[in-house]
Amino acid sequence: MNVKWETLAGVLALALAVGSEPASAEGGRWQLRMSGLATSSTTGFGFDPRAGIGIGLGYRLSSRIGIEIEGLTTEVQQGGLATESSFRMTPLLAHLDVHFTPGHAVDFHAGAVVGYVGVGEVTTRRNIAWPLGTDTRLTRARPDDEIAWGLSLGLDVPIGGRGSFLAFGATYLDLPLEVSGEALDGGVERLGDFDPLIAHVGYGVRF
């Protein structure tokens, strides 16, 4: 999956074009959202989702434009026929969202995402086939933290009163990984593009 910078620029241009409209008063300008996560790499052959949690605080600038700061912690796994890698990542993301259904109860929104991603130790399992069997070798490496960018989609469905809603969504991040250190003789090894897709299901409240 390859997201172009032109796509992000288009989202920003659309946001600026409609940002002058008055903000929606329904439920207030602020919203707090807590979510459970399921994360998969969009590269390689491994699609075993890994669990995580997230919390986001957003502010509605207008009926169509919103911003949000979101913190996540989740695991990512990428696998092939002979190699499987996994690690924990902790992104701190900034969202710029366009809301496509102002004035309606159900809120559909999409936008650009950019942020800092803290990356934990990467564990890699390599299966080596020998004539008399298979040997599994386990290696660990500490990658560099990354600046990531991507796109997000969301659907908020109101429940009850007082601004409560169920939140459904997905976030794609362009996330390359590099490792440097003594174990690599001071060099830099590119582990590949993990490019996680993060599915969100949670509860939120507007105030």
CYANA upper distance limits for C-alpha pairs under 8 A (distance plus 0.5 A):
  1 MET  CA     42 THR  CA      7.37
  1 MET  CA     43 THR  CA      8.34
  1 MET  CA    195 ASP  CA      8.30
  2 ASN  CA    174 ASP  CA      8.30
  3 VAL  CA      7 THR  CA      7.56
  3 VAL  CA    150 GLY  CA      7.39
  3 VAL  CA    174 ASP  CA      7.97
  4 LYS  CA      8 LEU  CA      7.65
  5 TRP  CA      9 ALA  CA      6.78
  6 GLU  CA     10 GLY  CA      6.64
  7 THR  CA     11 VAL  CA      6.91
  8 LEU  CA     12 LEU  CA      6.81
  8 LEU  CA    111 GLY  CA      8.42
  8 LEU  CA    112 ALA  CA      6.19
  8 LEU  CA    150 GLY  CA      8.36
  8 LEU  CA    151 LEU  CA      8.25
  9 ALA  CA     13 ALA  CA      6.65
 10 GLY  CA     14 LEU  CA      6.70
 11 VAL  CA     15 ALA  CA      6.70
 11 VAL  CA     98 VAL  CA      8.22
 11 VAL  CA    111 GLY  CA      6.73
 11 VAL  CA    112 ALA  CA      7.04
 12 LEU  CA     16 LEU  CA      6.77
 12 LEU  CA     96 LEU  CA      8.16
 12 LEU  CA    112 ALA  CA      8.07
 13 ALA  CA     17 ALA  CA      6.68
 14 LEU  CA     18 VAL  CA      6.97
 14 LEU  CA     98 VAL  CA      8.28
 15 ALA  CA     19 GLY  CA      6.18
 15 ALA  CA     64 ARG  CA      8.34
 15 ALA  CA     65 ILE  CA      6.73
 15 ALA  CA     96 LEU  CA      8.41
 15 ALA  CA     97 ASP  CA      8.10
 15 ALA  CA     98 VAL  CA      6.68
 16 LEU  CA     20 SER  CA      8.31
 18 VAL  CA     64 ARG  CA      7.29
 18 VAL  CA     65 ILE  CA      7.94
 19 GLY  CA     61 LEU  CA      7.78
 19 GLY  CA     62 SER  CA      6.59
 19 GLY  CA     64 ARG  CA      7.23
 19 GLY  CA     65 ILE  CA      6.30
 20 SER  CA     62 SER  CA      7.39
 21 GLU  CA     62 SER  CA      6.06
 21 GLU  CA     63 SER  CA      6.74
 21 GLU  CA     64 ARG  CA      7.78
 22 PRO  CA     61 LEU  CA      8.47
 22 PRO  CA     62 SER  CA      5.44
 22 PRO  CA     63 SER  CA      6.31
 23 ALA  CA     29 ARG  CA      7.85
 23 ALA  CA     60 ARG  CA      6.99
 23 ALA  CA     61 LEU  CA      6.39
 23 ALA  CA     62 SER  CA      3.86
 23 ALA  CA     63 SER  CA      4.71
 23 ALA  CA     64 ARG  CA      8.00
 24 SER  CA     28 GLY  CA      7.97
 24 SER  CA     29 ARG  CA      7.66
 24 SER  CA     60 ARG  CA      8.04
 24 SER  CA     62 SER  CA      6.75
 24 SER  CA     63 SER  CA      5.06
 24 SER  CA    102 PRO  CA      7.77
 24 SER  CA    103 GLY  CA      7.78
 25 ALA  CA     29 ARG  CA      7.22
 26 GLU  CA    163 GLY  CA      8.15
 27 GLY  CA    162 ARG  CA      7.29
 27 GLY  CA    163 GLY  CA      5.20
 27 GLY  CA    206 ARG  CA      5.54
 27 GLY  CA    207 PHE  CA      6.04
 28 GLY  CA    163 GLY  CA      8.35
 28 GLY  CA    206 ARG  CA      6.18
 28 GLY  CA    207 PHE  CA      5.05
 29 ARG  CA     59 TYR  CA      6.03
 29 ARG  CA     60 ARG  CA      5.34
 29 ARG  CA     61 LEU  CA      7.91
 29 ARG  CA    206 ARG  CA      7.50
 29 ARG  CA    207 PHE  CA      7.02
 30 TRP  CA     57 LEU  CA      7.90
 30 TRP  CA     58 GLY  CA      6.19
 30 TRP  CA     59 TYR  CA      5.08
 30 TRP  CA     60 ARG  CA      6.86
 30 TRP  CA    206 ARG  CA      6.05
 30 TRP  CA    207 PHE  CA      5.84
 31 GLN  CA     57 LEU  CA      6.38
 31 GLN  CA     58 GLY  CA      5.65
 31 GLN  CA     59 TYR  CA      6.91
 31 GLN  CA    204 GLY  CA      7.33
 31 GLN  CA    205 VAL  CA      6.02
 31 GLN  CA    206 ARG  CA      4.64
 31 GLN  CA    207 PHE  CA      6.61
 32 LEU  CA     55 ILE  CA      7.99
 32 LEU  CA     56 GLY  CA      6.36
 32 LEU  CA     57 LEU  CA      5.25
 32 LEU  CA     58 GLY  CA      6.98
 32 LEU  CA    204 GLY  CA      5.94
 32 LEU  CA    205 VAL  CA      6.01
 32 LEU  CA    206 ARG  CA      7.04
 33 ARG  CA     55 ILE  CA      6.12
 33 ARG  CA     56 GLY  CA      5.59
 33 ARG  CA     57 LEU  CA      6.98
 33 ARG  CA    167 ALA  CA      8.10
 33 ARG  CA    202 GLY  CA      7.44
 33 ARG  CA    203 TYR  CA      6.30
 33 ARG  CA    204 GLY  CA      4.57
 33 ARG  CA    205 VAL  CA      7.12
 34 MET  CA     53 ILE  CA      8.18
 34 MET  CA     54 GLY  CA      6.32
 34 MET  CA     55 ILE  CA      4.97
 34 MET  CA     56 GLY  CA      7.02
 34 MET  CA    202 GLY  CA      5.95
 34 MET  CA    203 TYR  CA      6.04
 34 MET  CA    204 GLY  CA      6.69
 35 SER  CA     53 ILE  CA      6.27
 35 SER  CA     54 GLY  CA      5.60
 35 SER  CA     55 ILE  CA      6.75
 35 SER  CA    167 ALA  CA      8.21
 35 SER  CA    200 HIS  CA      6.38
 35 SER  CA    201 VAL  CA      5.79
 35 SER  CA    202 GLY  CA      4.32
 35 SER  CA    203 TYR  CA      6.91
 36 GLY  CA     51 ALA  CA      7.85
 36 GLY  CA     52 GLY  CA      6.47
 36 GLY  CA     53 ILE  CA      5.14
 36 GLY  CA     54 GLY  CA      6.90
 36 GLY  CA    200 HIS  CA      6.40
 36 GLY  CA    201 VAL  CA      5.95
 36 GLY  CA    202 GLY  CA      6.39
 37 LEU  CA     50 ARG  CA      8.36
 37 LEU  CA     51 ALA  CA      5.93
 37 LEU  CA     52 GLY  CA      5.20
 37 LEU  CA     53 ILE  CA      5.90
 37 LEU  CA     54 GLY  CA      7.56
 37 LEU  CA     74 THR  CA      7.75
 37 LEU  CA    198 ILE  CA      6.95
 37 LEU  CA    199 ALA  CA      6.06
 37 LEU  CA    200 HIS  CA      5.41
 37 LEU  CA    201 VAL  CA      7.12
 38 ALA  CA     49 PRO  CA      5.96
 38 ALA  CA     50 ARG  CA      5.80
 38 ALA  CA     51 ALA  CA      5.21
 38 ALA  CA     52 GLY  CA      6.87
 38 ALA  CA     74 THR  CA      8.39
 38 ALA  CA    198 ILE  CA      6.30
 38 ALA  CA    199 ALA  CA      5.71
 38 ALA  CA    200 HIS  CA      7.39
 39 THR  CA     49 PRO  CA      5.57
 39 THR  CA     50 ARG  CA      5.54
 39 THR  CA     51 ALA  CA      6.91
 39 THR  CA     52 GLY  CA      8.12
 39 THR  CA     74 THR  CA      7.52
 39 THR  CA     75 GLU  CA      7.32
 39 THR  CA     76 VAL  CA      6.60
 39 THR  CA    196 PRO  CA      6.97
 39 THR  CA    197 LEU  CA      6.23
 39 THR  CA    198 ILE  CA      4.96
 39 THR  CA    199 ALA  CA      6.81
 40 SER  CA     46 GLY  CA      8.37
 40 SER  CA     47 PHE  CA      6.00
 40 SER  CA     48 ASP  CA      6.93
 40 SER  CA     49 PRO  CA      5.42
 40 SER  CA     50 ARG  CA      7.09
 40 SER  CA     76 VAL  CA      6.49
 40 SER  CA     77 GLN  CA      6.91
 40 SER  CA     78 GLN  CA      8.11
 40 SER  CA    196 PRO  CA      6.03
 40 SER  CA    197 LEU  CA      5.98
 40 SER  CA    198 ILE  CA      7.18
 41 SER  CA     46 GLY  CA      7.70
 41 SER  CA     47 PHE  CA      6.97
 41 SER  CA     76 VAL  CA      6.89
 41 SER  CA     77 GLN  CA      6.64
 41 SER  CA     78 GLN  CA      6.11
 41 SER  CA    194 PHE  CA      5.97
 41 SER  CA    195 ASP  CA      6.24
 41 SER  CA    196 PRO  CA      4.82
 41 SER  CA    197 LEU  CA      6.63
 42 THR  CA     47 PHE  CA      8.17
 42 THR  CA    194 PHE  CA      7.26
 42 THR  CA    195 ASP  CA      6.21
 42 THR  CA    196 PRO  CA      6.32
 42 THR  CA    197 LEU  CA      6.94
 43 THR  CA     78 GLN  CA      7.45
 43 THR  CA    193 ASP  CA      7.49
 43 THR  CA    194 PHE  CA      6.50
 43 THR  CA    195 ASP  CA      7.25
 44 GLY  CA     78 GLN  CA      6.44
 44 GLY  CA     79 GLY  CA      6.14
 44 GLY  CA     80 GLY  CA      6.14
 45 PHE  CA     78 GLN  CA      7.48
 45 PHE  CA     79 GLY  CA      5.81
 45 PHE  CA     80 GLY  CA      5.49
 45 PHE  CA     81 LEU  CA      8.08
 46 GLY  CA     77 GLN  CA      7.35
 46 GLY  CA     78 GLN  CA      5.56
 46 GLY  CA     79 GLY  CA      4.66
 46 GLY  CA     80 GLY  CA      6.78
 46 GLY  CA     84 GLU  CA      8.32
 47 PHE  CA     77 GLN  CA      7.99
 47 PHE  CA     78 GLN  CA      7.68
 47 PHE  CA     79 GLY  CA      8.23
 48 ASP  CA     77 GLN  CA      7.58
 49 PRO  CA     76 VAL  CA      8.27
 49 PRO  CA     77 GLN  CA      8.14
 50 ARG  CA     74 THR  CA      7.49
 50 ARG  CA     75 GLU  CA      5.97
 50 ARG  CA     76 VAL  CA      6.71
 50 ARG  CA     77 GLN  CA      7.75
 51 ALA  CA     74 THR  CA      6.50
 51 ALA  CA     75 GLU  CA      7.05
 52 GLY  CA     72 LEU  CA      7.87
 52 GLY  CA     73 THR  CA      6.08
 52 GLY  CA     74 THR  CA      4.57
 52 GLY  CA     75 GLU  CA      7.24
 53 ILE  CA     72 LEU  CA      6.44
 53 ILE  CA     73 THR  CA      6.26
 53 ILE  CA     74 THR  CA      7.09
 54 GLY  CA     70 GLU  CA      7.57
 54 GLY  CA     71 GLY  CA      6.14
 54 GLY  CA     72 LEU  CA      4.74
 54 GLY  CA     73 THR  CA      6.95
 55 ILE  CA     70 GLU  CA      6.22
 55 ILE  CA     71 GLY  CA      6.05
 55 ILE  CA     72 LEU  CA      7.14
 56 GLY  CA     68 GLU  CA      7.01
 56 GLY  CA     69 ILE  CA      6.11
 56 GLY  CA     70 GLU  CA      4.54
 56 GLY  CA     71 GLY  CA      6.81
 57 LEU  CA     68 GLU  CA      6.01
 57 LEU  CA     69 ILE  CA      5.99
 57 LEU  CA     70 GLU  CA      6.93
 58 GLY  CA     66 GLY  CA      7.45
 58 GLY  CA     67 ILE  CA      6.02
 58 GLY  CA     68 GLU  CA      4.38
 58 GLY  CA     69 ILE  CA      6.83
 59 TYR  CA     66 GLY  CA      6.17
 59 TYR  CA     67 ILE  CA      5.96
 59 TYR  CA     68 GLU  CA      6.77
 60 ARG  CA     64 ARG  CA      8.46
 60 ARG  CA     65 ILE  CA      6.67
 60 ARG  CA     66 GLY  CA      4.76
 60 ARG  CA     67 ILE  CA      7.03
 61 LEU  CA     65 ILE  CA      6.00
 61 LEU  CA     66 GLY  CA      5.77
 61 LEU  CA     67 ILE  CA      7.82
 62 SER  CA     66 GLY  CA      7.35
 63 SER  CA     99 HIS  CA      7.74
 63 SER  CA    102 PRO  CA      6.11
 63 SER  CA    103 GLY  CA      8.28
 64 ARG  CA     98 VAL  CA      6.00
 64 ARG  CA     99 HIS  CA      4.99
 64 ARG  CA    100 PHE  CA      7.07
 64 ARG  CA    101 THR  CA      8.35
 64 ARG  CA    102 PRO  CA      6.75
 65 ILE  CA     96 LEU  CA      7.94
 65 ILE  CA     97 ASP  CA      6.29
 65 ILE  CA     98 VAL  CA      5.44
 65 ILE  CA     99 HIS  CA      6.50
 66 GLY  CA     96 LEU  CA      6.57
 66 GLY  CA     97 ASP  CA      5.61
 66 GLY  CA     98 VAL  CA      7.10
 66 GLY  CA     99 HIS  CA      7.95
 67 ILE  CA     94 ALA  CA      7.81
 67 ILE  CA     95 HIS  CA      5.92
 67 ILE  CA     96 LEU  CA      5.27
 67 ILE  CA     97 ASP  CA      6.55
 68 GLU  CA     94 ALA  CA      6.28
 68 GLU  CA     95 HIS  CA      5.47
 68 GLU  CA     96 LEU  CA      7.33
 69 ILE  CA     92 LEU  CA      7.82
 69 ILE  CA     93 LEU  CA      6.29
 69 ILE  CA     94 ALA  CA      5.22
 69 ILE  CA     95 HIS  CA      6.88
 70 GLU  CA     92 LEU  CA      6.32
 70 GLU  CA     93 LEU  CA      5.64
 70 GLU  CA     94 ALA  CA      6.92
 70 GLU  CA     95 HIS  CA      8.28
 71 GLY  CA     90 THR  CA      7.78
 71 GLY  CA     91 PRO  CA      6.46
 71 GLY  CA     92 LEU  CA      5.12
 71 GLY  CA     93 LEU  CA      6.86
 72 LEU  CA     90 THR  CA      5.96
 72 LEU  CA     91 PRO  CA      5.90
 72 LEU  CA     92 LEU  CA      7.07
 73 THR  CA     88 ARG  CA      7.75
 73 THR  CA     89 MET  CA      6.42
 73 THR  CA     90 THR  CA      4.88
 73 THR  CA     91 PRO  CA      7.20
 74 THR  CA     88 ARG  CA      6.22
 74 THR  CA     89 MET  CA      6.19
 74 THR  CA     90 THR  CA      7.06
 75 GLU  CA     86 SER  CA      7.60
 75 GLU  CA     87 PHE  CA      6.16
 75 GLU  CA     88 ARG  CA      4.70
 75 GLU  CA     89 MET  CA      6.54
 76 VAL  CA     86 SER  CA      6.01
 76 VAL  CA     87 PHE  CA      6.05
 76 VAL  CA     88 ARG  CA      6.67
 76 VAL  CA     89 MET  CA      7.77
 76 VAL  CA    194 PHE  CA      8.49
 76 VAL  CA    196 PRO  CA      7.47
 77 GLN  CA     84 GLU  CA      7.81
 77 GLN  CA     85 SER  CA      6.27
 77 GLN  CA     86 SER  CA      4.75
 77 GLN  CA     87 PHE  CA      7.25
 78 GLN  CA     84 GLU  CA      6.24
 78 GLN  CA     85 SER  CA      5.81
 78 GLN  CA     86 SER  CA      6.80
 78 GLN  CA    194 PHE  CA      7.35
 79 GLY  CA     83 THR  CA      6.34
 79 GLY  CA     84 GLU  CA      4.52
 79 GLY  CA     85 SER  CA      6.70
 80 GLY  CA     84 GLU  CA      6.53
 82 ALA  CA    126 ARG  CA      6.24
 82 ALA  CA    127 ASN  CA      5.58
 82 ALA  CA    128 ILE  CA      7.74
 83 THR  CA    124 THR  CA      7.44
 83 THR  CA    125 ARG  CA      6.15
 83 THR  CA    126 ARG  CA      5.04
 83 THR  CA    127 ASN  CA      6.87
 84 GLU  CA    124 THR  CA      6.09
 84 GLU  CA    125 ARG  CA      5.71
 84 GLU  CA    126 ARG  CA      7.15
 85 SER  CA    122 VAL  CA      7.09
 85 SER  CA    123 THR  CA      6.02
 85 SER  CA    124 THR  CA      4.76
 85 SER  CA    125 ARG  CA      6.87
 86 SER  CA    122 VAL  CA      6.22
 86 SER  CA    123 THR  CA      5.96
 86 SER  CA    124 THR  CA      7.16
 87 PHE  CA    119 VAL  CA      7.72
 87 PHE  CA    120 GLY  CA      6.31
 87 PHE  CA    121 GLU  CA      6.37
 87 PHE  CA    122 VAL  CA      5.20
 87 PHE  CA    123 THR  CA      6.88
 88 ARG  CA    119 VAL  CA      6.64
 88 ARG  CA    120 GLY  CA      5.59
 88 ARG  CA    121 GLU  CA      7.72
 88 ARG  CA    122 VAL  CA      8.31
 89 MET  CA    117 VAL  CA      6.99
 89 MET  CA    118 GLY  CA      6.07
 89 MET  CA    119 VAL  CA      5.03
 89 MET  CA    120 GLY  CA      6.44
 90 THR  CA    117 VAL  CA      6.11
 90 THR  CA    118 GLY  CA      5.44
 90 THR  CA    119 VAL  CA      6.98
 91 PRO  CA    115 GLY  CA      7.28
 91 PRO  CA    116 TYR  CA      6.20
 91 PRO  CA    117 VAL  CA      4.53
 91 PRO  CA    118 GLY  CA      6.47
 92 LEU  CA    115 GLY  CA      6.03
 92 LEU  CA    116 TYR  CA      5.90
 92 LEU  CA    117 VAL  CA      6.76
 93 LEU  CA    113 VAL  CA      6.96
 93 LEU  CA    114 VAL  CA      6.12
 93 LEU  CA    115 GLY  CA      4.71
 93 LEU  CA    116 TYR  CA      7.08
 94 ALA  CA    113 VAL  CA      6.18
 94 ALA  CA    114 VAL  CA      6.01
 94 ALA  CA    115 GLY  CA      6.37
 95 HIS  CA    111 GLY  CA      7.20
 95 HIS  CA    112 ALA  CA      6.38
 95 HIS  CA    113 VAL  CA      5.19
 95 HIS  CA    114 VAL  CA      7.37
 96 LEU  CA    111 GLY  CA      5.92
 96 LEU  CA    112 ALA  CA      5.96
 96 LEU  CA    113 VAL  CA      7.13
 97 ASP  CA    109 HIS  CA      6.68
 97 ASP  CA    110 ALA  CA      5.81
 97 ASP  CA    111 GLY  CA      4.68
 97 ASP  CA    112 ALA  CA      7.20
 98 VAL  CA    109 HIS  CA      5.93
 98 VAL  CA    110 ALA  CA      6.00
 98 VAL  CA    111 GLY  CA      6.32
 99 HIS  CA    107 ASP  CA      7.32
 99 HIS  CA    108 PHE  CA      6.42
 99 HIS  CA    109 HIS  CA      4.79
 99 HIS  CA    110 ALA  CA      7.30
100 PHE  CA    107 ASP  CA      7.82
100 PHE  CA    108 PHE  CA      6.23
100 PHE  CA    109 HIS  CA      6.29
101 THR  CA    106 VAL  CA      7.76
101 THR  CA    107 ASP  CA      6.18
101 THR  CA    108 PHE  CA      6.51
101 THR  CA    109 HIS  CA      8.33
102 PRO  CA    107 ASP  CA      7.67
105 ALA  CA    157 VAL  CA      7.63
105 ALA  CA    158 PRO  CA      7.04
106 VAL  CA    155 LEU  CA      7.65
106 VAL  CA    156 ASP  CA      6.32
106 VAL  CA    157 VAL  CA      5.48
106 VAL  CA    158 PRO  CA      7.10
107 ASP  CA    154 GLY  CA      8.50
107 ASP  CA    155 LEU  CA      6.18
107 ASP  CA    156 ASP  CA      5.53
107 ASP  CA    157 VAL  CA      7.22
108 PHE  CA    153 LEU  CA      8.33
108 PHE  CA    154 GLY  CA      6.35
108 PHE  CA    155 LEU  CA      5.12
108 PHE  CA    156 ASP  CA      7.06
109 HIS  CA    153 LEU  CA      6.47
109 HIS  CA    154 GLY  CA      5.74
109 HIS  CA    155 LEU  CA      6.99
110 ALA  CA    151 LEU  CA      7.96
110 ALA  CA    152 SER  CA      6.00
110 ALA  CA    153 LEU  CA      4.88
110 ALA  CA    154 GLY  CA      6.66
111 GLY  CA    151 LEU  CA      6.29
111 GLY  CA    152 SER  CA      5.96
111 GLY  CA    153 LEU  CA      7.29
112 ALA  CA    149 TRP  CA      8.14
112 ALA  CA    150 GLY  CA      6.57
112 ALA  CA    151 LEU  CA      5.23
112 ALA  CA    152 SER  CA      6.87
113 VAL  CA    149 TRP  CA      5.92
113 VAL  CA    150 GLY  CA      5.57
113 VAL  CA    151 LEU  CA      5.92
113 VAL  CA    152 SER  CA      7.20
113 VAL  CA    173 LEU  CA      8.49
114 VAL  CA    147 ILE  CA      7.96
114 VAL  CA    148 ALA  CA      6.29
114 VAL  CA    149 TRP  CA      4.67
114 VAL  CA    150 GLY  CA      6.94
115 GLY  CA    147 ILE  CA      6.27
115 GLY  CA    148 ALA  CA      6.06
115 GLY  CA    149 TRP  CA      6.91
116 TYR  CA    145 ASP  CA      8.07
116 TYR  CA    146 GLU  CA      6.53
116 TYR  CA    147 ILE  CA      5.17
116 TYR  CA    148 ALA  CA      6.73
117 VAL  CA    145 ASP  CA      6.36
117 VAL  CA    146 GLU  CA      5.72
117 VAL  CA    147 ILE  CA      6.53
117 VAL  CA    148 ALA  CA      7.10
118 GLY  CA    145 ASP  CA      5.40
118 GLY  CA    146 GLU  CA      7.24
119 VAL  CA    143 PRO  CA      7.14
119 VAL  CA    144 ASP  CA      7.40
119 VAL  CA    145 ASP  CA      5.80
119 VAL  CA    146 GLU  CA      8.04
120 GLY  CA    142 ARG  CA      7.17
120 GLY  CA    143 PRO  CA      7.72
121 GLU  CA    140 ARG  CA      7.06
121 GLU  CA    141 ALA  CA      6.18
121 GLU  CA    142 ARG  CA      5.19
121 GLU  CA    143 PRO  CA      7.23
122 VAL  CA    140 ARG  CA      6.10
122 VAL  CA    141 ALA  CA      5.83
122 VAL  CA    142 ARG  CA      6.67
122 VAL  CA    143 PRO  CA      7.54
123 THR  CA    138 LEU  CA      7.59
123 THR  CA    139 THR  CA      6.41
123 THR  CA    140 ARG  CA      5.15
123 THR  CA    141 ALA  CA      7.31
124 THR  CA    138 LEU  CA      6.29
124 THR  CA    139 THR  CA      5.81
124 THR  CA    140 ARG  CA      6.83
125 ARG  CA    136 THR  CA      7.02
125 ARG  CA    137 ARG  CA      6.18
125 ARG  CA    138 LEU  CA      5.24
125 ARG  CA    139 THR  CA      7.15
126 ARG  CA    136 THR  CA      6.08
126 ARG  CA    137 ARG  CA      5.70
126 ARG  CA    138 LEU  CA      7.09
127 ASN  CA    134 THR  CA      6.97
127 ASN  CA    135 ASP  CA      6.27
127 ASN  CA    136 THR  CA      5.06
127 ASN  CA    137 ARG  CA      7.03
128 ILE  CA    134 THR  CA      6.05
128 ILE  CA    135 ASP  CA      5.56
128 ILE  CA    136 THR  CA      6.68
128 ILE  CA    137 ARG  CA      8.15
129 ALA  CA    133 GLY  CA      6.65
129 ALA  CA    134 THR  CA      4.92
129 ALA  CA    135 ASP  CA      6.83
130 TRP  CA    134 THR  CA      6.06
130 TRP  CA    135 ASP  CA      7.70
141 ALA  CA    179 VAL  CA      7.33
142 ARG  CA    179 VAL  CA      6.72
142 ARG  CA    180 SER  CA      8.10
143 PRO  CA    177 LEU  CA      6.99
143 PRO  CA    178 GLU  CA      6.03
143 PRO  CA    179 VAL  CA      4.71
143 PRO  CA    180 SER  CA      7.27
144 ASP  CA    177 LEU  CA      7.52
144 ASP  CA    178 GLU  CA      6.50
144 ASP  CA    179 VAL  CA      6.56
144 ASP  CA    180 SER  CA      8.02
146 GLU  CA    175 LEU  CA      7.79
146 GLU  CA    176 PRO  CA      8.19
146 GLU  CA    177 LEU  CA      8.03
147 ILE  CA    175 LEU  CA      8.37
148 ALA  CA    173 LEU  CA      6.70
148 ALA  CA    174 ASP  CA      6.27
148 ALA  CA    175 LEU  CA      6.11
149 TRP  CA    173 LEU  CA      6.00
149 TRP  CA    174 ASP  CA      6.16
149 TRP  CA    175 LEU  CA      8.19
150 GLY  CA    171 THR  CA      7.77
150 GLY  CA    172 TYR  CA      5.87
150 GLY  CA    173 LEU  CA      4.97
150 GLY  CA    174 ASP  CA      6.31
151 LEU  CA    171 THR  CA      6.35
151 LEU  CA    172 TYR  CA      5.94
151 LEU  CA    173 LEU  CA      7.42
152 SER  CA    169 GLY  CA      7.81
152 SER  CA    170 ALA  CA      6.19
152 SER  CA    171 THR  CA      4.77
152 SER  CA    172 TYR  CA      6.83
153 LEU  CA    169 GLY  CA      5.82
153 LEU  CA    170 ALA  CA      5.87
153 LEU  CA    171 THR  CA      7.01
154 GLY  CA    167 ALA  CA      7.63
154 GLY  CA    168 PHE  CA      6.16
154 GLY  CA    169 GLY  CA      4.51
154 GLY  CA    170 ALA  CA      7.06
155 LEU  CA    167 ALA  CA      6.46
155 LEU  CA    168 PHE  CA      5.64
155 LEU  CA    169 GLY  CA      6.54
156 ASP  CA    165 PHE  CA      6.58
156 ASP  CA    166 LEU  CA      6.12
156 ASP  CA    167 ALA  CA      5.05
156 ASP  CA    168 PHE  CA      6.78
157 VAL  CA    165 PHE  CA      5.72
157 VAL  CA    166 LEU  CA      5.63
157 VAL  CA    167 ALA  CA      7.01
158 PRO  CA    163 GLY  CA      7.64
158 PRO  CA    164 SER  CA      6.37
158 PRO  CA    165 PHE  CA      4.48
158 PRO  CA    166 LEU  CA      6.76
159 ILE  CA    163 GLY  CA      8.42
159 ILE  CA    164 SER  CA      6.11
159 ILE  CA    165 PHE  CA      5.54
159 ILE  CA    166 LEU  CA      7.34
160 GLY  CA    164 SER  CA      6.99
160 GLY  CA    165 PHE  CA      8.40
162 ARG  CA    205 VAL  CA      8.12
162 ARG  CA    206 ARG  CA      8.07
162 ARG  CA    207 PHE  CA      8.48
163 GLY  CA    205 VAL  CA      5.73
163 GLY  CA    206 ARG  CA      5.23
163 GLY  CA    207 PHE  CA      7.24
164 SER  CA    203 TYR  CA      8.00
164 SER  CA    204 GLY  CA      6.27
164 SER  CA    205 VAL  CA      4.83
164 SER  CA    206 ARG  CA      6.96
165 PHE  CA    203 TYR  CA      6.48
165 PHE  CA    204 GLY  CA      5.76
165 PHE  CA    205 VAL  CA      6.61
166 LEU  CA    201 VAL  CA      8.06
166 LEU  CA    202 GLY  CA      6.38
166 LEU  CA    203 TYR  CA      5.23
166 LEU  CA    204 GLY  CA      6.70
167 ALA  CA    200 HIS  CA      7.90
167 ALA  CA    201 VAL  CA      6.19
167 ALA  CA    202 GLY  CA      5.51
167 ALA  CA    203 TYR  CA      6.16
167 ALA  CA    204 GLY  CA      7.10
168 PHE  CA    199 ALA  CA      8.29
168 PHE  CA    200 HIS  CA      6.02
168 PHE  CA    201 VAL  CA      5.25
168 PHE  CA    202 GLY  CA      7.13
169 GLY  CA    199 ALA  CA      6.38
169 GLY  CA    200 HIS  CA      5.41
169 GLY  CA    201 VAL  CA      7.21
170 ALA  CA    197 LEU  CA      7.40
170 ALA  CA    198 ILE  CA      5.91
170 ALA  CA    199 ALA  CA      4.85
170 ALA  CA    200 HIS  CA      6.21
171 THR  CA    197 LEU  CA      6.28
171 THR  CA    198 ILE  CA      5.57
171 THR  CA    199 ALA  CA      7.09
172 TYR  CA    195 ASP  CA      7.52
172 TYR  CA    196 PRO  CA      6.50
172 TYR  CA    197 LEU  CA      5.08
172 TYR  CA    198 ILE  CA      6.86
173 LEU  CA    195 ASP  CA      5.91
173 LEU  CA    196 PRO  CA      6.17
173 LEU  CA    197 LEU  CA      7.18
174 ASP  CA    193 ASP  CA      7.91
174 ASP  CA    194 PHE  CA      8.19
174 ASP  CA    195 ASP  CA      5.27
174 ASP  CA    196 PRO  CA      7.82
175 LEU  CA    193 ASP  CA      6.32
175 LEU  CA    194 PHE  CA      6.31
175 LEU  CA    195 ASP  CA      5.33
175 LEU  CA    196 PRO  CA      7.71
176 PRO  CA    190 ARG  CA      8.23
176 PRO  CA    191 LEU  CA      8.05
176 PRO  CA    192 GLY  CA      6.32
176 PRO  CA    193 ASP  CA      4.82
176 PRO  CA    194 PHE  CA      6.70
176 PRO  CA    195 ASP  CA      7.57
177 LEU  CA    190 ARG  CA      6.48
177 LEU  CA    191 LEU  CA      5.92
177 LEU  CA    192 GLY  CA      6.39
177 LEU  CA    193 ASP  CA      6.94
177 LEU  CA    194 PHE  CA      7.88
178 GLU  CA    188 VAL  CA      6.98
178 GLU  CA    189 GLU  CA      6.03
178 GLU  CA    190 ARG  CA      4.92
178 GLU  CA    191 LEU  CA      6.19
178 GLU  CA    192 GLY  CA      8.17
179 VAL  CA    188 VAL  CA      6.10
179 VAL  CA    189 GLU  CA      5.76
179 VAL  CA    190 ARG  CA      7.02
179 VAL  CA    191 LEU  CA      7.67
180 SER  CA    184 LEU  CA      6.88
180 SER  CA    186 GLY  CA      6.70
180 SER  CA    187 GLY  CA      6.19
180 SER  CA    188 VAL  CA      5.14
180 SER  CA    189 GLU  CA      7.04
181 GLY  CA    185 ASP  CA      7.11
181 GLY  CA    186 GLY  CA      5.47
181 GLY  CA    187 GLY  CA      7.20
181 GLY  CA    188 VAL  CA      8.09
182 GLU  CA    186 GLY  CA      5.60
182 GLU  CA    187 GLY  CA      8.46
184 LEU  CA    188 VAL  CA      7.59
184 LEU  CA    189 GLU  CA      8.10
